Structures are given as structure tokens and as C-alpha cells.
């Protein structure tokens, strides 16, 4: 059974940084696109960033220049480096691979 596990969330002050991790098991990780989504309270889940198998990336306009998505195929891991965070970055962050979701990790940015 394929499993995705996010970690690294927590409480951070505005302007600070946080690094989220996504560990994937039992999947041919290197061939898959990896995406990070987030869901703020009372809002729909939205795409934050994704990274293709060839390493190309795309970001939501709201996080461009502040967040960086990366992947380590050897370890079947993906990372979301969050810098200069804002209160509006608060939400549950989810990893998505091969149409599968992790359980999410909470990020709370205080002003």
C-alpha cells in the first residue's frame, strides 16, 4: 500500500521560515509529479507548487519568490521550503503524488 507522510508543520511568526517534508513509500517516486496543496479554514484546497519528474517546477502566484519545492528521488522525498511566510499562508498542507494524498500537516503563521 502506497503511503505519503507529511511533516514539518508548526507555528511560525510572520517573516519566518518553515520546511515541510513529504515521504513516499512503495511508489516509483522518480517518475511521478509531486504537488503541494494547502487548505485554509473555510476555503477550498489550492495548489501551492508542483515539481515534475524532470525537475521543472511551477508555483502559485501567491508564493512565487518565497516558497521552493524540491525532490530527492533517491530518498523518495519532497520538500517545501517556506520563507518570508505570511499569516495568509496558514492552513493544512498536503502532499499529492499519483492521485494520492497525505494526511496533511498544519502550518500556522502568527502576525
C-alpha positions in Angstrom: 0.0 0.0 0.0 1.4 3.4 -1.0 1.8 5.8 1.8 2.5 9.5 1.9 3.6 11.2 5.1 4.0 15.0 5.6 5.9 16.5 8.5 7.5 19.8 9.5 4.4 21.9 10.1 4.0 24.1 13.2 3.7 27.6 14.5 5.9 30.3 13.0 5.9 34.1 13.1 5.3 36.2 10.1 8.5 36.6 8.2 9.9 33.4 9.4 10.7 30.1 7.6 9.5 26.5 7.7 10.4 23.4 5.8 7.8 20.8 5.1 8.7 17.2 4.1 6.8 14.5 2.3 7.9 10.9 2.5 6.6 8.4 0.0 6.8 4.7 0.3 6.1 1.8 -2.1 5.9 4.0 -5.2 8.1 4.6 -8.2 8.8 8.1 -6.9 11.2 9.3 -9.6 8.6 9.1 -12.4 5.9 11.0 -10.6 4.9 14.6 -10.4 4.8 15.8 -6.8 2.5 18.6 -5.7 1.9 20.5 -2.5 -1.6 21.8 -1.8 -2.9 23.8 1.2 -6.3 24.4 2.6 -7.1 27.3 4.8 -10.0 27.3 7.2 -13.3 27.7 5.4 -11.6 27.7 2.0 -11.1 25.3 -0.8 -7.9 23.3 -1.2 -5.5 25.1 -3.5 -2.3 24.2 -5.4 0.8 25.7 -4.0 3.5 24.2 -6.1 4.4 21.2 -8.1 7.6 19.6 -9.4 7.7 17.2 -12.4 9.9 14.2 -12.8 12.3 16.2 -14.9 12.7 18.7 -12.1 10.7 21.6 -13.6 8.6 23.5 -11.2 5.5 25.7 -11.0 4.2 27.9 -8.2 1.0 29.7 -7.3 1.4 33.4 -7.8 0.8 33.9 -4.1 4.0 32.0 -3.1 6.4 32.8 -6.0 9.7 34.0 -4.8 9.0 32.8 -1.2 8.5 29.0 -1.5 10.7 26.4 -3.1 9.7 22.9 -3.9 12.3 20.2 -4.4 12.6 16.5 -4.5 15.1 13.8 -3.7 14.3 10.8 -5.9 16.9 8.5 -4.1 15.1 9.0 -0.8 11.6 9.3 -2.3 11.2 12.7 -0.5 9.8 16.0 -1.5 10.3 19.3 0.4 8.6 22.6 0.5 10.8 25.4 1.8 8.7 28.3 3.0 10.4 31.6 3.5 9.0 35.1 4.4 5.8 33.4 5.5 2.6 35.5 5.9 -0.5 34.9 8.0 -2.4 34.0 4.8 -0.1 31.0 4.4 -1.8 29.4 7.4 -3.5 26.2 6.6 -3.1 22.4 6.3 -0.5 21.5 3.8 -0.9 18.3 1.8 1.4 16.3 -0.4 0.0 14.8 -3.5 1.6 12.1 -5.7 -0.1 9.8 -8.2 -3.5 10.9 -7.2 -2.9 10.1 -3.6 -3.0 12.4 -0.6 -1.0 12.5 2.6 -2.8 13.2 5.9 -1.6 16.9 5.9 0.5 19.0 8.3 -0.7 22.1 10.0 1.1 25.4 9.4 0.1 28.4 11.4 1.6 31.8 10.8 1.2 34.4 13.6 1.2 38.1 12.8 
